[in-house]
Amino acid sequence: MDLDKIWMCWTDKNPLSEVRKSIISSWRNKNKNVTLVTPDNLYDFVDKKYPLHDCYNCLSSVHKADYLRVYLLHIHGGAYFDIKNPAFDIAPYADKLLNSDKLGYVHIKNKNSISPCSFILKPKSELTFHLIKLLNNYLDKYRDQLNKYPALHARHHSGFNPSQRFDRSKYDKGYCYPLDWGYMTHIILKQSFYEFKDKLFIDFLTLKCSNYANFEEEDVLIKNTREITFIYDNNCILKIPEI
């Protein structure tokens, strides 16, 4: 079981920013097995016995990543990180998990502080079967609407309100992409982690910030390969030290 394998997802068609490329490089400097999943190589990692949900291609890029973080770890196991997390060596965590009867390694401080952005899971466990079932049931519920109103923007969600930043001409009056912004991660994933907390290690390192969805190049300074410092507009600075 290869639990030190790291999965990262870039589901959009536009190229990665230089900052995100640098973050991925920093992970590869600290870990031997880092895979970036993109639209070009996604199906190399899809198990034909466990296909993606048939509405996957209707999802926004954000929701595709929300789905894949569970799917990939359910099928293959290993660690998932958003491409915004400071790099560190996950081997000690993966080894501890591998040599235990726990199902995963996550960050749970309390019921209201649970990370959906960084975790390690054993494949095809009680937890991952539970998660993928909930995700598929959620997409089943909106299958007809998703087929009729597929996402037209990387961050499309049910409360999406086109502004001057987006092309209004793409959105016909009444266009109704049905999925909530964070339901798959903030409801399904967090609540499931909390439900299974007694079967998990819960002290995994995680990135926290208030404006996480507004991550831009100017928010990040990569000083060297040893440390990434995240600086946010609320003057909050987070540093993840070497392990």
Order of alpha helices (4+ residues) and beta strands (2+ residues): beta-alpha-beta-alpha-beta-alpha-beta-beta-beta-beta-alpha-alpha-alpha-beta-beta-beta-beta
